[in-house]
């Protein structure tokens, strides 16, 4: 009689073809994070990359910060200007106050030409106050659980926040 507790057998461990070099991927971030390499354990810092196209250009902006493990370490996601325009991403510095660091997209009420200009601004911490008004107003305006007067007031507030975004963009002629 055979012992079925260990059936099917565990697969054999795969040998590392190059044990001298250890590559740790996905540790790109705003702060240089160490990657250990070789027997001497010298530190190699990985440059941040765009999370969409993997570019390492100078115009990368942090767009999300996700806690890893016990929450003391964060994984920072970056995006370049063309990717922030294509997927209308809000920079991390302009996230609303109640945000936990996940990805935020500019709402549909924000026109594309404004998204282009906002992406050219890069990190824009002065937009945080406007996004604190914009995101809750858009959420209430789209909600079916509030009455029509509150939705109308929220839609007006969202339009006022978009006007404030236009005012925050330099060289804008109304």
Secondary structure, DSSP 8 states (H G I E B T S, - for coil): ---GGG-S--------S-TT-----S---SS--EEEETTTTEEEE----BTTT----TT-EEEEEEEETTTTEEEEEEE-HHHHHHTTB--GGGS-TT--S---B--TTS-HHHHHHHHHH-S-GGGHHHHHHHHHHHHHHH-SSS-HHHHHHHHHHHHHHHHHHHHHSTT---
